[in-house]
Structures are given as C-alpha cells and as structure tokens.
Amino acid sequence: MIQLHLNYKFAIHTIEAIKFLMEQNSLSRKDLEPYIGTSGRVSEVLSKKRSLTLTMIRKLHEGLKIPYECLIA
C-alpha cells in the first residue's frame, strides 16, 4: 500500500502532490493510467492542461491512498 504523508500546514497544489507521490514511490506515468486514463490523459493532467474529474479523484484516493484534501484544491 502506498501512503502519502504531508504536512497540512502547507498548501500543496494537486498536481504537485501527485508528482511528489510518484517520485517518492518510483511511479511512472504509466502507473497512473488505471486511475487517470490513457497516457495522453495522464500527460494532460500532469502538465495542468486538464483538470482531474471526480472519477479520477476517487480512483486516485482509493487506489493510491492520496488524501482527498490533496486532490481537491
């Protein structure tokens, strides 16, 4: 199980939280596809060209245990 531990005193942008999780757990963009969608969709989200949908947020929370507070900004 992957855990993301953050200090909530600091506001962290949603995408930065995801990138932090990826770095800390050696995850690739490919690893995010089950939660976000196609490789193109993952790229758009990580480059901030597309917002996360509610479905993506739910899948990221349930699958990678990213707190909702980090995903809804």
LUMDREN-136458 format. One record per atom (N, C-alpha, C): residue in one letter; x, y, z. Coordinates in pm, whole numbers. Example, Ala and Ser with C-alpha at 12.3 -4.5 7.8 and 13.67 -1.06 7.14 Angstrom:
<site><vexlo>A</vexlo><xx>1319</xx><yy>-569</yy><zz>780</zz></site>
<site><vexlo>A</vexlo><xx>1230</xx><yy>-450</yy><zz>780</zz></site>
<site><vexlo>A</vexlo><xx>1320</xx><yy>-330</yy><zz>780</zz></site>
<site><vexlo>S</vexlo><xx>1285</xx><yy>-225</yy><zz>708</zz></site>
<site><vexlo>S</vexlo><xx>1367</xx><yy>-106</yy><zz>714</zz></site>
<site><vexlo>S</vexlo><xx>1290</xx><yy>3</yy><zz>787</zz></site>
//
This chain:
<site><vexlo>M</vexlo><xx>84</xx><yy>-117</yy><zz>0</zz></site>
<site><vexlo>M</vexlo><xx>0</xx><yy>0</yy><zz>0</zz></site>
<site><vexlo>M</vexlo><xx>89</xx><yy>124</yy><zz>0</zz></site>
<site><vexlo>I</vexlo><xx>61</xx><yy>217</yy><zz>-86</zz></site>
<site><vexlo>I</vexlo><xx>136</xx><yy>341</yy><zz>-97</zz></site>
<site><vexlo>I</vexlo><xx>69</xx><yy>445</yy><zz>-9</zz></site>
<site><vexlo>Q</vexlo><xx>147</xx><yy>513</yy><zz>69</zz></site>
<site><vexlo>Q</vexlo><xx>94</xx><yy>617</yy><zz>156</zz></site>
<site><vexlo>Q</vexlo><xx>160</xx><yy>751</yy><zz>121</zz></site>
<site><vexlo>L</vexlo><xx>82</xx><yy>855</yy><zz>130</zz></site>
<site><vexlo>L</vexlo><xx>134</xx><yy>990</yy><zz>108</zz></site>
<site><vexlo>L</vexlo><xx>116</xx><yy>1066</yy><zz>238</zz></site>
<site><vexlo>H</vexlo><xx>227</xx><yy>1102</yy><zz>299</zz></site>
<site><vexlo>H</vexlo><xx>222</xx><yy>1175</yy><zz>425</zz></site>
<site><vexlo>H</vexlo><xx>263</xx><yy>1319</yy><zz>398</zz></site>
<site><vexlo>L</vexlo><xx>173</xx><yy>1411</yy><zz>426</zz></site>
<site><vexlo>L</vexlo><xx>200</xx><yy>1551</yy><zz>401</zz></site>
<site><vexlo>L</vexlo><xx>172</xx><yy>1632</yy><zz>526</zz></site>
<site><vexlo>N</vexlo><xx>242</xx><yy>1740</yy><zz>540</zz></site>
<site><vexlo>N</vexlo><xx>216</xx><yy>1833</yy><zz>648</zz></site>
<site><vexlo>N</vexlo><xx>108</xx><yy>1929</yy><zz>599</zz></site>
<site><vexlo>Y</vexlo><xx>-9</xx><yy>1924</yy><zz>661</zz></site>
<site><vexlo>Y</vexlo><xx>-122</xx><yy>2003</yy><zz>612</zz></site>
<site><vexlo>Y</vexlo><xx>-109</xx><yy>2152</yy><zz>643</zz></site>
<site><vexlo>K</vexlo><xx>-2</xx><yy>2194</yy><zz>712</zz></site>
<site><vexlo>K</vexlo><xx>18</xx><yy>2337</yy><zz>737</zz></site>
<site><vexlo>K</vexlo><xx>51</xx><yy>2410</yy><zz>608</zz></site>
<site><vexlo>F</vexlo><xx>96</xx><yy>2335</yy><zz>510</zz></site>
<site><vexlo>F</vexlo><xx>136</xx><yy>2394</yy><zz>384</zz></site>
<site><vexlo>F</vexlo><xx>40</xx><yy>2354</yy><zz>274</zz></site>
<site><vexlo>A</vexlo><xx>-6</xx><yy>2450</yy><zz>198</zz></site>
<site><vexlo>A</vexlo><xx>-95</xx><yy>2420</yy><zz>86</zz></site>
<site><vexlo>A</vexlo><xx>-12</xx><yy>2361</yy><zz>-27</zz></site>
<site><vexlo>I</vexlo><xx>-55</xx><yy>2247</yy><zz>-77</zz></site>
<site><vexlo>I</vexlo><xx>15</xx><yy>2180</yy><zz>-185</zz></site>
<site><vexlo>I</vexlo><xx>-79</xx><yy>2167</yy><zz>-303</zz></site>
<site><vexlo>H</vexlo><xx>-35</xx><yy>2213</yy><zz>-415</zz></site>
<site><vexlo>H</vexlo><xx>-116</xx><yy>2204</yy><zz>-536</zz></site>
<site><vexlo>H</vexlo><xx>-140</xx><yy>2057</yy><zz>-570</zz></site>
<site><vexlo>T</vexlo><xx>-257</xx><yy>2028</yy><zz>-621</zz></site>
<site><vexlo>T</vexlo><xx>-298</xx><yy>1892</yy><zz>-652</zz></site>
<site><vexlo>T</vexlo><xx>-195</xx><yy>1817</yy><zz>-736</zz></site>
<site><vexlo>I</vexlo><xx>-151</xx><yy>1876</yy><zz>-843</zz></site>
<site><vexlo>I</vexlo><xx>-58</xx><yy>1808</yy><zz>-934</zz></site>
<site><vexlo>I</vexlo><xx>76</xx><yy>1788</yy><zz>-867</zz></site>
<site><vexlo>E</vexlo><xx>118</xx><yy>1883</yy><zz>-786</zz></site>
<site><vexlo>E</vexlo><xx>245</xx><yy>1868</yy><zz>-714</zz></site>
<site><vexlo>E</vexlo><xx>236</xx><yy>1753</yy><zz>-615</zz></site>
<site><vexlo>A</vexlo><xx>121</xx><yy>1733</yy><zz>-554</zz></site>
<site><vexlo>A</vexlo><xx>103</xx><yy>1620</yy><zz>-462</zz></site>
<site><vexlo>A</vexlo><xx>115</xx><yy>1488</yy><zz>-537</zz></site>
<site><vexlo>I</vexlo><xx>57</xx><yy>1480</yy><zz>-655</zz></site>
<site><vexlo>I</vexlo><xx>66</xx><yy>1359</yy><zz>-735</zz></site>
<site><vexlo>I</vexlo><xx>210</xx><yy>1335</yy><zz>-779</zz></site>
<site><vexlo>K</vexlo><xx>278</xx><yy>1439</yy><zz>-823</zz></site>
<site><vexlo>K</vexlo><xx>418</xx><yy>1426</yy><zz>-865</zz></site>
<site><vexlo>K</vexlo><xx>507</xx><yy>1385</yy><zz>-748</zz></site>
<site><vexlo>F</vexlo><xx>479</xx><yy>1438</yy><zz>-629</zz></site>
<site><vexlo>F</vexlo><xx>553</xx><yy>1401</yy><zz>-509</zz></site>
<site><vexlo>F</vexlo><xx>535</xx><yy>1252</yy><zz>-480</zz></site>
<site><vexlo>L</vexlo><xx>412</xx><yy>1206</yy><zz>-487</zz></site>
<site><vexlo>L</vexlo><xx>382</xx><yy>1064</yy><zz>-466</zz></site>
<site><vexlo>L</vexlo><xx>457</xx><yy>978</yy><zz>-567</zz></site>
<site><vexlo>M</vexlo><xx>456</xx><yy>1020</yy><zz>-693</zz></site>
<site><vexlo>M</vexlo><xx>525</xx><yy>945</yy><zz>-798</zz></site>
<site><vexlo>M</vexlo><xx>675</xx><yy>935</yy><zz>-767</zz></site>
<site><vexlo>E</vexlo><xx>734</xx><yy>1046</yy><zz>-729</zz></site>
<site><vexlo>E</vexlo><xx>877</xx><yy>1049</yy><zz>-700</zz></site>
<site><vexlo>E</vexlo><xx>911</xx><yy>962</yy><zz>-579</zz></site>
<site><vexlo>Q</vexlo><xx>834</xx><yy>974</yy><zz>-474</zz></site>
<site><vexlo>Q</vexlo><xx>861</xx><yy>902</yy><zz>-350</zz></site>
<site><vexlo>Q</vexlo><xx>843</xx><yy>751</yy><zz>-364</zz></site>
<site><vexlo>N</vexlo><xx>759</xx><yy>710</yy><zz>-457</zz></site>
<site><vexlo>N</vexlo><xx>728</xx><yy>568</yy><zz>-474</zz></site>
<site><vexlo>N</vexlo><xx>774</xx><yy>511</yy><zz>-607</zz></site>
<site><vexlo>S</vexlo><xx>859</xx><yy>584</yy><zz>-677</zz></site>
<site><vexlo>S</vexlo><xx>914</xx><yy>541</yy><zz>-806</zz></site>
<site><vexlo>S</vexlo><xx>805</xx><yy>497</yy><zz>-903</zz></site>
<site><vexlo>L</vexlo><xx>701</xx><yy>579</yy><zz>-912</zz></site>
<site><vexlo>L</vexlo><xx>591</xx><yy>551</yy><zz>-1004</zz></site>
<site><vexlo>L</vexlo><xx>615</xx><yy>624</yy><zz>-1135</zz></site>
<site><vexlo>S</vexlo><xx>576</xx><yy>563</yy><zz>-1244</zz></site>
<site><vexlo>S</vexlo><xx>586</xx><yy>626</yy><zz>-1375</zz></site>
<site><vexlo>S</vexlo><xx>448</xx><yy>679</yy><zz>-1415</zz></site>
<site><vexlo>R</vexlo><xx>446</xx><yy>752</yy><zz>-1524</zz></site>
<site><vexlo>R</vexlo><xx>317</xx><yy>799</yy><zz>-1577</zz></site>
<site><vexlo>R</vexlo><xx>229</xx><yy>680</yy><zz>-1613</zz></site>
<site><vexlo>K</vexlo><xx>290</xx><yy>575</yy><zz>-1660</zz></site>
<site><vexlo>K</vexlo><xx>217</xx><yy>452</yy><zz>-1696</zz></site>
<site><vexlo>K</vexlo><xx>143</xx><yy>396</yy><zz>-1574</zz></site>
<site><vexlo>D</vexlo><xx>203</xx><yy>409</yy><zz>-1457</zz></site>
<site><vexlo>D</vexlo><xx>141</xx><yy>360</yy><zz>-1334</zz></site>
<site><vexlo>D</vexlo><xx>14</xx><yy>437</yy><zz>-1298</zz></site>
<site><vexlo>L</vexlo><xx>-1</xx><yy>557</yy><zz>-1350</zz></site>
<site><vexlo>L</vexlo><xx>-119</xx><yy>639</yy><zz>-1320</zz></site>
<site><vexlo>L</vexlo><xx>-236</xx><yy>611</yy><zz>-1415</zz></site>
<site><vexlo>E</vexlo><xx>-211</xx><yy>541</yy><zz>-1522</zz></site>
<site><vexlo>E</vexlo><xx>-315</xx><yy>517</yy><zz>-1622</zz></site>
<site><vexlo>E</vexlo><xx>-440</xx><yy>449</yy><zz>-1566</zz></site>
<site><vexlo>P</vexlo><xx>-429</xx><yy>353</yy><zz>-1474</zz></site>
<site><vexlo>P</vexlo><xx>-553</xx><yy>293</yy><zz>-1421</zz></site>
<site><vexlo>P</vexlo><xx>-641</xx><yy>393</yy><zz>-1344</zz></site>
<site><vexlo>Y</vexlo><xx>-581</xx><yy>500</yy><zz>-1297</zz></site>
<site><vexlo>Y</vexlo><xx>-653</xx><yy>598</yy><zz>-1215</zz></site>
<site><vexlo>Y</vexlo><xx>-697</xx><yy>720</yy><zz>-1295</zz></site>
<site><vexlo>I</vexlo><xx>-619</xx><yy>757</yy><zz>-1396</zz></site>
<site><vexlo>I</vexlo><xx>-647</xx><yy>880</yy><zz>-1471</zz></site>
<site><vexlo>I</vexlo><xx>-698</xx><yy>852</yy><zz>-1611</zz></site>
<site><vexlo>G</vexlo><xx>-647</xx><yy>748</yy><zz>-1675</zz></site>
<site><vexlo>G</vexlo><xx>-690</xx><yy>716</yy><zz>-1811</zz></site>
<site><vexlo>G</vexlo><xx>-572</xx><yy>692</yy><zz>-1902</zz></site>
<site><vexlo>T</vexlo><xx>-588</xx><yy>722</yy><zz>-2027</zz></site>
<site><vexlo>T</vexlo><xx>-485</xx><yy>696</yy><zz>-2127</zz></site>
<site><vexlo>T</vexlo><xx>-357</xx><yy>774</yy><zz>-2098</zz></site>
<site><vexlo>S</vexlo><xx>-250</xx><yy>736</yy><zz>-2167</zz></site>
<site><vexlo>S</vexlo><xx>-123</xx><yy>807</yy><zz>-2148</zz></site>
<site><vexlo>S</vexlo><xx>-136</xx><yy>954</yy><zz>-2185</zz></site>
<site><vexlo>G</vexlo><xx>-215</xx><yy>982</yy><zz>-2287</zz></site>
<site><vexlo>G</vexlo><xx>-239</xx><yy>1122</yy><zz>-2325</zz></site>
<site><vexlo>G</vexlo><xx>-312</xx><yy>1199</yy><zz>-2217</zz></site>
<site><vexlo>R</vexlo><xx>-408</xx><yy>1135</yy><zz>-2154</zz></site>
<site><vexlo>R</vexlo><xx>-484</xx><yy>1199</yy><zz>-2046</zz></site>
<site><vexlo>R</vexlo><xx>-394</xx><yy>1224</yy><zz>-1925</zz></site>
<site><vexlo>V</vexlo><xx>-309</xx><yy>1126</yy><zz>-1892</zz></site>
<site><vexlo>V</vexlo><xx>-215</xx><yy>1143</yy><zz>-1782</zz></site>
<site><vexlo>V</vexlo><xx>-124</xx><yy>1262</yy><zz>-1810</zz></site>
<site><vexlo>S</vexlo><xx>-74</xx><yy>1270</yy><zz>-1932</zz></site>
<site><vexlo>S</vexlo><xx>14</xx><yy>1380</yy><zz>-1971</zz></site>
<site><vexlo>S</vexlo><xx>-57</xx><yy>1515</yy><zz>-1957</zz></site>
<site><vexlo>E</vexlo><xx>-180</xx><yy>1523</yy><zz>-2002</zz></site>
<site><vexlo>E</vexlo><xx>-257</xx><yy>1648</yy><zz>-1992</zz></site>
<site><vexlo>E</vexlo><xx>-278</xx><yy>1689</yy><zz>-1847</zz></site>
<site><vexlo>V</vexlo><xx>-309</xx><yy>1592</yy><zz>-1762</zz></site>
<site><vexlo>V</vexlo><xx>-332</xx><yy>1623</yy><zz>-1620</zz></site>
<site><vexlo>V</vexlo><xx>-202</xx><yy>1671</yy><zz>-1555</zz></site>
<site><vexlo>L</vexlo><xx>-93</xx><yy>1598</yy><zz>-1577</zz></site>
<site><vexlo>L</vexlo><xx>34</xx><yy>1635</yy><zz>-1514</zz></site>
<site><vexlo>L</vexlo><xx>91</xx><yy>1766</yy><zz>-1566</zz></site>
<site><vexlo>S</vexlo><xx>55</xx><yy>1803</yy><zz>-1688</zz></site>
<site><vexlo>S</vexlo><xx>102</xx><yy>1931</yy><zz>-1742</zz></site>
<site><vexlo>S</vexlo><xx>2</xx><yy>2044</yy><zz>-1715</zz></site>
<site><vexlo>K</vexlo><xx>-100</xx><yy>2013</yy><zz>-1637</zz></site>
<site><vexlo>K</vexlo><xx>-203</xx><yy>2109</yy><zz>-1594</zz></site>
<site><vexlo>K</vexlo><xx>-287</xx><yy>2162</yy><zz>-1709</zz></site>
<site><vexlo>K</vexlo><xx>-297</xx><yy>2084</yy><zz>-1817</zz></site>
<site><vexlo>K</vexlo><xx>-382</xx><yy>2123</yy><zz>-1929</zz></site>
<site><vexlo>K</vexlo><xx>-524</xx><yy>2070</yy><zz>-1911</zz></site>
<site><vexlo>R</vexlo><xx>-542</xx><yy>1973</yy><zz>-1822</zz></site>
<site><vexlo>R</vexlo><xx>-672</xx><yy>1914</yy><zz>-1795</zz></site>
<site><vexlo>R</vexlo><xx>-686</xx><yy>1897</yy><zz>-1645</zz></site>
<site><vexlo>S</vexlo><xx>-803</xx><yy>1928</yy><zz>-1595</zz></site>
<site><vexlo>S</vexlo><xx>-832</xx><yy>1911</yy><zz>-1452</zz></site>
<site><vexlo>S</vexlo><xx>-869</xx><yy>1767</yy><zz>-1423</zz></site>
<site><vexlo>L</vexlo><xx>-850</xx><yy>1728</yy><zz>-1298</zz></site>
<site><vexlo>L</vexlo><xx>-896</xx><yy>1597</yy><zz>-1255</zz></site>
<site><vexlo>L</vexlo><xx>-1048</xx><yy>1595</yy><zz>-1251</zz></site>
<site><vexlo>T</vexlo><xx>-1107</xx><yy>1486</yy><zz>-1293</zz></site>
<site><vexlo>T</vexlo><xx>-1251</xx><yy>1469</yy><zz>-1282</zz></site>
<site><vexlo>T</vexlo><xx>-1280</xx><yy>1405</yy><zz>-1146</zz></site>
<site><vexlo>L</vexlo><xx>-1406</xx><yy>1404</yy><zz>-1107</zz></site>
<site><vexlo>L</vexlo><xx>-1443</xx><yy>1340</yy><zz>-981</zz></site>
<site><vexlo>L</vexlo><xx>-1408</xx><yy>1191</yy><zz>-983</zz></site>
<site><vexlo>T</vexlo><xx>-1426</xx><yy>1127</yy><zz>-1097</zz></site>
<site><vexlo>T</vexlo><xx>-1392</xx><yy>985</yy><zz>-1109</zz></site>
<site><vexlo>T</vexlo><xx>-1242</xx><yy>964</yy><zz>-1089</zz></site>
<site><vexlo>M</vexlo><xx>-1159</xx><yy>1050</yy><zz>-1150</zz></site>
<site><vexlo>M</vexlo><xx>-1014</xx><yy>1039</yy><zz>-1133</zz></site>
<site><vexlo>M</vexlo><xx>-976</xx><yy>1060</yy><zz>-987</zz></site>
<site><vexlo>I</vexlo><xx>-1036</xx><yy>1159</yy><zz>-923</zz></site>
<site><vexlo>I</vexlo><xx>-1007</xx><yy>1188</yy><zz>-782</zz></site>
<site><vexlo>I</vexlo><xx>-1042</xx><yy>1067</yy><zz>-696</zz></site>
<site><vexlo>R</vexlo><xx>-1158</xx><yy>1008</yy><zz>-719</zz></site>
<site><vexlo>R</vexlo><xx>-1199</xx><yy>891</yy><zz>-642</zz></site>
<site><vexlo>R</vexlo><xx>-1103</xx><yy>775</yy><zz>-662</zz></site>
<site><vexlo>K</vexlo><xx>-1065</xx><yy>749</yy><zz>-788</zz></site>
<site><vexlo>K</vexlo><xx>-973</xx><yy>638</yy><zz>-817</zz></site>
<site><vexlo>K</vexlo><xx>-835</xx><yy>661</yy><zz>-756</zz></site>
<site><vexlo>L</vexlo><xx>-784</xx><yy>784</yy><zz>-763</zz></site>
<site><vexlo>L</vexlo><xx>-654</xx><yy>815</yy><zz>-703</zz></site>
<site><vexlo>L</vexlo><xx>-658</xx><yy>798</yy><zz>-552</zz></site>
<site><vexlo>H</vexlo><xx>-768</xx><yy>841</yy><zz>-492</zz></site>
<site><vexlo>H</vexlo><xx>-783</xx><yy>826</yy><zz>-347</zz></site>
<site><vexlo>H</vexlo><xx>-792</xx><yy>680</yy><zz>-306</zz></site>
<site><vexlo>E</vexlo><xx>-877</xx><yy>606</yy><zz>-373</zz></site>
<site><vexlo>E</vexlo><xx>-897</xx><yy>466</yy><zz>-337</zz></site>
<site><vexlo>E</vexlo><xx>-778</xx><yy>378</yy><zz>-374</zz></site>
<site><vexlo>G</vexlo><xx>-717</xx><yy>404</yy><zz>-488</zz></site>
<site><vexlo>G</vexlo><xx>-609</xx><yy>318</yy><zz>-535</zz></site>
<site><vexlo>G</vexlo><xx>-472</xx><yy>351</yy><zz>-478</zz></site>
<site><vexlo>L</vexlo><xx>-442</xx><yy>480</yy><zz>-466</zz></site>
<site><vexlo>L</vexlo><xx>-310</xx><yy>521</yy><zz>-419</zz></site>
<site><vexlo>L</vexlo><xx>-313</xx><yy>583</yy><zz>-280</zz></site>
<site><vexlo>K</vexlo><xx>-432</xx><yy>593</yy><zz>-223</zz></site>
<site><vexlo>K</vexlo><xx>-449</xx><yy>645</yy><zz>-86</zz></site>
<site><vexlo>K</vexlo><xx>-405</xx><yy>791</yy><zz>-73</zz></site>
<site><vexlo>I</vexlo><xx>-419</xx><yy>868</yy><zz>-181</zz></site>
<site><vexlo>I</vexlo><xx>-390</xx><yy>1010</yy><zz>-173</zz></site>
<site><vexlo>I</vexlo><xx>-510</xx><yy>1075</yy><zz>-104</zz></site>
<site><vexlo>P</vexlo><xx>-487</xx><yy>1151</yy><zz>1</zz></site>
<site><vexlo>P</vexlo><xx>-600</xx><yy>1214</yy><zz>72</zz></site>
<site><vexlo>P</vexlo><xx>-681</xx><yy>1304</yy><zz>-21</zz></site>
<site><vexlo>Y</vexlo><xx>-812</xx><yy>1300</yy><zz>-1</zz></site>
<site><vexlo>Y</vexlo><xx>-899</xx><yy>1386</yy><zz>-81</zz></site>
<site><vexlo>Y</vexlo><xx>-857</xx><yy>1532</yy><zz>-70</zz></site>
<site><vexlo>E</vexlo><xx>-811</xx><yy>1572</yy><zz>48</zz></site>
<site><vexlo>E</vexlo><xx>-771</xx><yy>1711</yy><zz>70</zz></site>
<site><vexlo>E</vexlo><xx>-659</xx><yy>1755</yy><zz>-24</zz></site>
<site><vexlo>C</vexlo><xx>-578</xx><yy>1661</yy><zz>-67</zz></site>
<site><vexlo>C</vexlo><xx>-468</xx><yy>1693</yy><zz>-159</zz></site>
<site><vexlo>C</vexlo><xx>-516</xx><yy>1695</yy><zz>-305</zz></site>
<site><vexlo>L</vexlo><xx>-624</xx><yy>1626</yy><zz>-331</zz></site>
<site><vexlo>L</vexlo><xx>-673</xx><yy>1614</yy><zz>-469</zz></site>
<site><vexlo>L</vexlo><xx>-775</xx><yy>1720</yy><zz>-505</zz></site>
<site><vexlo>I</vexlo><xx>-838</xx><yy>1778</yy><zz>-407</zz></site>
<site><vexlo>I</vexlo><xx>-939</xx><yy>1881</yy><zz>-431</zz></site>
<site><vexlo>I</vexlo><xx>-882</xx><yy>2013</yy><zz>-385</zz></site>
<site><vexlo>A</vexlo><xx>-839</xx><yy>2092</yy><zz>-481</zz></site>
<site><vexlo>A</vexlo><xx>-777</xx><yy>2220</yy><zz>-445</zz></site>
<site><vexlo>A</vexlo><xx>-848</xx><yy>2335</yy><zz>-513</zz></site>
//
